[in-house]
Amino acid sequence: MMFQQTISTPCGPLVVCAGGRGVTSVEFAEPQRRDYPGELTQHACQELNRYLNGEPVCFSVPLEVAGTPFQQRVWQALRRVPYGQTCTYGDIANALDNPKAVRAVGAANGKNPVAIIVPCHRIIGANKKLTGYAGGLWRKQYLLELEGINDICQ
């Protein structure tokens, strides 16, 4: 059974999907089907709403995301980047003891299916500039500013 719930945000609709064991995706998009909320989507939406209201949140909703072992390691490393802080793709590669994997880290970051909860928006270029974000750079900048990060250049 798949569950879906959409919340309105200042950045547009945010669609949360979940299976039986965890959230499978969070993305900025128009809903593709009618909402069918479940316990996990409701839990995720409550935490996301708190975050979007400016409250630092340690997301506790379980995740059920598909990815390669390398992607899973990158996404776990992203979850360790604290609220209100940024790091670079190189920082993540170094944290994985694979400093030459900067591009692979960038590719895994771009495949993150769980926006905000896995905070890929906190990853910036080595030149301290915004780099790609599946939801659009303006959303990335909005989320960083929401966390009090105002010194990033586009």
Number of C-alpha atoms within 10 A of each C-alpha: 7 13 20 24 22 23 15 11 13 10 16 13 15 21 22 28 24 26 18 13 11 17 25 21 21 25 19 20 14 11 16 8 8 10 14 13 18 18 12 23 27 18 16 25 21 14 20 22 15 13 19 18 12 14 14 15 14 12 15 10 18 14 18 15 17 12 14 10 9 13 19 15 15 25 24 13 18 23 17 11 17 13 17 15 12 20 18 20 24 21 19 25 20 14 12 15 10 14 14 11 16 17 12 16 25 22 14 20 24 15 16 26 21 20 20 19 24 22 23 30 27 24 27 23 16 13 10 15 14 19 18 17 20 17 15 12 15 13 17 24 20 16 21 21 15 17 18 13 16 12 10 15 11 10
